[in-house]
Amino acid sequence: MKGILGPAALAGGSKRFVVASALSFSLMTVCVKQLAGRIPVAEVLLARSLITLAITAVLLRREGVWPWGHRRGWLVLRGLVGTGALLCVFAAITRLPLATATVLQYTYPTFTAVMGWLLLKEQVARRLAVAVLLGWTGVLLVVEPSWLSGAAARGLDPLSVAIALGGALMTSLAYVCVRHLGRSEHPLVIVFYFPLVSVPIVLPAVLGNFVMPIGSDWLWLLGVGVFTQLGQVWITRGLTLLPAARATAISYVQVVFASLWGVWLFAEPIDGWMVSGAAVVLLATVLSASARSRNI
């Protein structure tokens, strides 16, 4: 196929995959937001994990791949940090405006570059230091403390902001694990271990505080699992044809989607501080991704 299609056609197709992935992930956040206040975060994660487990098990069987992998310690670690990351991300989505939670989550590429340097001894360009500084400047603009704006703060709960940043940090750790495992494990095995670990972790919390979904709750829970799976498939296809920095920059369109959903569906305001902070975080994201991709 690559020999038939020219570079422009391949690039155009990969961009569409990345944009489709961003749209799918943004719709997943809408589903999580719609469940806010009714279904506990652990229960949402359990539904998401069960759907992923079922789909991935079918794919593993169809591909004839041994599901248990070789480096099980690292696979379990990936499942643990991935579970923690999604618990934080889902909690942040329920507690913060949708666009704000998405922007804070997108600090993960900077964290990933730093963690790759610390844990995997990956060499990175000097621009990483600039990316880290820009990333935290962007976070500061998004949070908009009162001393920065000279007026009343936008009212973001510091704990909610910390939860969102914790989700980004754990997402970066999960990505570092995936990069390490990618040398020896089939991608489906890596995906399979996430629900395999997350289900027994969150199940006790769900059983202790189970809330029976009613009406449209079932549809939103199904949407969380389906849109996540679609997003993962499309971003994987896009990343096979685009450099990491370019794909990351394009995928940042998820912030735009999240902003639109937030205004349209949840009447969430967007101000200049938010837009400025998102732009700075985008720049930090591109710098950190390009610094990493040029040195792998």
C-alpha positions as CSV (number, residue, x, y, z in Angstrom):
1,M,0.0,0.0,0.0
2,K,2.8,2.4,0.8
3,G,4.3,1.8,-2.6
4,I,1.0,2.6,-4.3
5,L,0.1,5.7,-2.3
6,G,2.4,8.7,-2.4
7,P,3.8,10.5,0.7
8,A,1.1,13.2,0.5
9,A,-1.7,10.6,0.5
10,L,-0.1,8.6,3.3
11,A,0.3,11.8,5.4
12,G,-3.2,12.9,4.7
13,G,-4.6,9.5,5.8
14,S,-2.5,9.4,8.9
15,K,-3.7,12.9,9.9
16,R,-7.3,11.8,9.5
17,F,-6.6,8.8,11.8
18,V,-5.1,11.2,14.5
19,V,-8.0,13.6,14.2
20,A,-10.5,10.8,14.4
21,S,-8.7,9.5,17.5
22,A,-8.9,12.9,19.1
23,L,-12.6,13.2,18.3
24,S,-13.2,9.7,19.7
25,F,-11.3,10.4,22.9
26,S,-13.2,13.7,23.3
27,L,-16.5,11.9,23.0
28,M,-15.2,9.5,25.7
29,T,-14.7,12.4,28.0
30,V,-18.3,13.6,27.2
31,C,-19.6,10.2,28.2
32,V,-17.7,10.4,31.5
33,K,-18.9,13.9,32.2
34,Q,-22.5,12.9,31.5
35,L,-22.2,10.3,34.3
36,A,-20.8,12.8,36.8
37,G,-22.5,12.7,40.2
38,R,-24.5,9.5,39.5
39,I,-22.0,6.7,38.8
40,P,-18.8,6.5,40.9
41,V,-15.5,6.9,39.0
42,A,-14.4,3.3,39.9
43,E,-17.6,1.9,38.4
44,V,-17.0,3.9,35.2
45,L,-13.5,2.5,35.0
46,L,-14.7,-1.0,35.6
47,A,-17.2,-0.7,32.7
48,R,-14.5,0.6,30.4
49,S,-12.1,-2.1,31.5
50,L,-14.6,-4.9,30.9
51,I,-15.4,-3.7,27.4
52,T,-11.6,-3.4,26.6
53,L,-11.0,-6.8,28.1
54,A,-13.7,-8.4,25.9
55,I,-12.6,-6.7,22.7
56,T,-8.9,-7.4,23.2
57,A,-9.5,-11.0,24.1
58,V,-11.3,-11.5,20.8
59,L,-8.5,-9.8,18.9
60,L,-5.8,-11.8,20.6
61,R,-7.6,-15.1,19.8
62,R,-8.2,-14.0,16.2
63,E,-4.5,-13.1,15.8
64,G,-3.3,-16.2,17.5
65,V,-1.2,-14.2,20.0
66,W,-0.2,-15.7,23.4
67,P,-1.9,-13.3,25.8
68,W,0.3,-13.6,28.9
69,G,3.5,-12.0,27.4
70,H,7.1,-12.4,28.5
71,R,7.9,-9.5,30.9
72,R,5.0,-9.9,33.2
73,G,6.4,-7.7,35.9
74,W,6.5,-4.7,33.5
75,L,3.1,-5.7,32.1
76,V,1.6,-5.6,35.5
77,L,3.3,-2.3,36.3
78,R,1.9,-0.8,33.1
79,G,-1.6,-2.0,34.2
80,L,-1.1,-0.5,37.7
81,V,0.0,3.0,36.6
82,G,-2.6,2.9,33.7
83,T,-5.3,2.2,36.2
84,G,-4.2,5.0,38.5
85,A,-4.0,7.4,35.5
86,L,-7.5,6.7,34.3
87,L,-8.9,7.0,37.9
88,C,-7.3,10.5,38.1
89,V,-8.4,11.5,34.6
90,F,-12.0,10.4,35.1
91,A,-12.1,12.1,38.5
92,A,-10.7,15.3,37.0
93,I,-13.3,15.3,34.2
94,T,-16.1,15.1,36.7
95,R,-14.6,17.9,38.9
96,L,-13.3,20.4,36.3
97,P,-14.5,22.0,33.1
98,L,-14.0,19.6,30.2
99,A,-11.5,21.8,28.3
100,T,-9.5,22.5,31.5
101,A,-9.2,18.8,32.4
102,T,-8.1,18.0,28.8
103,V,-5.4,20.7,28.7
104,L,-4.0,19.6,32.1
105,Q,-4.0,16.0,30.8
106,Y,-2.0,17.1,27.8
107,T,1.0,17.9,30.0
108,Y,1.8,14.2,29.9
109,P,4.2,14.4,26.9
110,T,6.5,16.6,28.9
111,F,6.3,14.3,31.9
112,T,6.9,11.3,29.5
113,A,10.1,12.9,28.1
114,V,11.4,13.5,31.6
115,M,10.5,10.0,32.8
116,G,12.1,8.5,29.7
117,W,15.3,10.3,30.6
118,L,15.2,9.4,34.3
119,L,14.0,5.7,34.0
120,L,15.1,4.6,30.5
121,K,18.2,6.7,30.2
122,E,16.9,8.1,26.9
123,Q,18.9,11.1,25.6
124,V,16.9,14.2,24.9
125,A,17.6,17.6,23.4
126,R,18.2,20.7,25.5
127,R,14.8,21.9,24.3
128,L,13.3,19.5,27.0
129,A,14.1,22.1,29.7
130,V,12.3,24.8,27.7
131,A,9.4,22.4,27.2
132,V,9.1,21.7,30.9
133,L,9.2,25.4,31.7
134,L,6.6,26.2,29.1
135,G,4.4,23.4,30.2
136,W,4.2,24.6,33.8
137,T,3.7,28.2,32.6
138,G,0.7,26.9,30.6
139,V,-0.7,25.1,33.6
140,L,-0.4,28.3,35.6
141,L,-2.3,30.3,32.9
142,V,-5.0,27.6,32.8
143,V,-5.4,27.5,36.6
144,E,-5.2,31.4,36.8
145,P,-4.4,32.1,40.4
146,S,-5.7,35.4,41.7
147,W,-2.2,36.8,42.1
148,L,-1.6,36.3,38.4
149,S,-4.7,37.9,37.0
150,G,-5.0,40.6,39.6
151,A,-8.7,39.6,40.1
152,A,-10.7,36.8,41.6
153,A,-9.5,33.4,40.5
154,R,-11.6,31.3,38.2
155,G,-12.5,29.1,41.2
156,L,-10.6,25.9,40.2
157,D,-10.3,23.5,43.2
158,P,-6.6,23.0,43.9
159,L,-7.2,19.3,44.7
160,S,-9.0,18.8,41.4
161,V,-6.0,20.4,39.6
162,A,-3.6,18.2,41.5
163,I,-5.7,15.1,40.6
164,A,-5.6,16.1,36.9
165,L,-1.8,16.6,37.0
166,G,-1.4,13.3,38.8
167,G,-3.3,11.6,36.0
168,A,-0.9,13.2,33.5
169,L,2.1,12.0,35.5
170,M,0.8,8.5,35.7
171,T,-0.1,8.5,32.0
172,S,3.5,9.4,31.3
173,L,4.7,6.5,33.4
174,A,2.3,4.2,31.6
175,Y,3.7,5.4,28.2
176,V,7.3,4.8,29.5
177,C,6.3,1.2,30.4
178,V,4.7,0.8,26.9
179,R,7.9,2.0,25.2
180,H,10.0,-0.4,27.3
181,L,7.6,-3.3,26.6
182,G,7.3,-2.5,22.9
183,R,10.7,-4.1,22.4
184,S,9.5,-7.6,23.4
185,E,5.7,-7.7,23.6
186,H,2.9,-7.7,21.1
187,P,0.8,-4.4,21.3
188,L,-2.4,-6.4,22.0
189,V,-0.7,-8.1,25.0
190,I,0.2,-4.7,26.4
191,V,-3.4,-3.5,25.9
192,F,-4.8,-6.7,27.4
193,Y,-2.9,-6.3,30.7
194,F,-4.5,-3.0,31.5
195,P,-8.0,-4.3,32.1
196,L,-6.5,-7.6,33.4
197,V,-5.0,-5.5,36.3
198,S,-7.6,-2.8,36.6
199,V,-10.6,-5.0,37.0
200,P,-9.5,-6.7,40.3
201,I,-8.2,-3.4,41.6
202,V,-11.5,-1.4,41.2
203,L,-13.9,-4.3,41.7
204,P,-13.8,-4.1,45.6
205,A,-14.5,-0.4,45.5
206,V,-17.4,-0.9,43.1
207,L,-18.9,-3.7,45.1
208,G,-18.7,-1.6,48.3
209,N,-20.4,1.4,46.6
210,F,-22.3,0.0,43.7
211,V,-24.8,2.3,42.0
212,M,-27.2,0.6,39.5
213,P,-27.1,2.5,36.2
214,I,-30.5,3.5,35.0
215,G,-31.8,4.7,31.6
216,S,-29.2,6.5,29.5
217,D,-26.4,5.6,32.0
218,W,-26.0,2.3,30.2
219,L,-25.5,4.1,26.9
220,W,-22.9,6.5,28.4
221,L,-21.0,3.6,30.0
222,L,-20.9,1.8,26.7
223,G,-19.7,5.0,25.0
224,V,-16.8,5.2,27.4
225,G,-15.5,1.8,26.4
226,V,-16.3,2.0,22.7
227,F,-14.9,5.5,22.1
228,T,-11.8,4.6,24.1
229,Q,-11.2,1.5,22.0
230,L,-11.7,3.4,18.7
231,G,-9.4,6.2,19.9
232,Q,-6.7,3.7,20.7
233,V,-7.0,2.0,17.3
234,W,-7.0,5.2,15.3
235,I,-4.1,6.8,17.2
236,T,-2.0,3.6,16.8
237,R,-2.6,3.7,13.0
238,G,-1.8,7.4,12.8
239,L,1.4,7.0,14.8
240,T,2.7,4.4,12.4
241,L,2.8,7.0,9.6
242,L,3.6,10.3,11.4
243,P,6.5,11.4,13.5
244,A,5.7,11.6,17.2
245,A,5.9,15.4,17.5
246,R,3.6,15.9,14.5
247,A,1.1,13.4,15.6
248,T,1.1,14.8,19.1
249,A,0.5,18.3,17.8
250,I,-2.4,17.2,15.6
251,S,-3.9,15.2,18.4
252,Y,-4.1,18.4,20.4
253,V,-7.2,19.1,18.4
254,Q,-8.9,17.1,21.2
255,V,-8.6,20.3,23.3
256,V,-10.7,22.1,20.7
257,F,-13.2,19.3,20.6
258,A,-13.4,19.3,24.4
259,S,-13.9,23.1,24.4
260,L,-16.7,22.8,21.9
261,W,-18.5,20.0,23.9
262,G,-18.0,22.0,27.1
263,V,-19.6,25.1,25.8
264,W,-22.3,23.3,23.8
265,L,-23.3,20.5,26.2
266,F,-22.3,21.8,29.6
267,A,-22.4,25.6,29.3
268,E,-18.8,25.9,30.4
269,P,-17.1,29.3,29.8
270,I,-13.9,29.7,27.9
271,D,-11.8,32.8,28.6
272,G,-8.5,34.3,27.4
273,W,-6.5,32.8,30.2
274,M,-7.7,29.4,29.2
275,V,-6.9,29.9,25.5
276,S,-3.5,31.3,26.3
277,G,-2.6,28.5,28.7
278,A,-3.8,25.8,26.2
279,A,-1.6,27.4,23.5
280,V,1.5,27.4,25.7
281,V,0.9,23.8,26.8
282,L,0.5,22.8,23.1
283,L,3.9,24.4,22.4
284,A,5.5,22.5,25.3
285,T,3.9,19.3,24.1
286,V,5.3,19.7,20.6
287,L,8.8,20.6,21.9
288,S,8.9,17.7,24.3
289,A,7.7,15.2,21.7
290,S,10.2,16.4,19.1
291,A,13.0,16.4,21.6
292,R,12.2,12.8,22.4
293,S,11.6,11.6,18.8
294,R,14.9,13.0,17.5
295,N,16.9,11.1,20.0
296,I,15.3,7.6,20.2
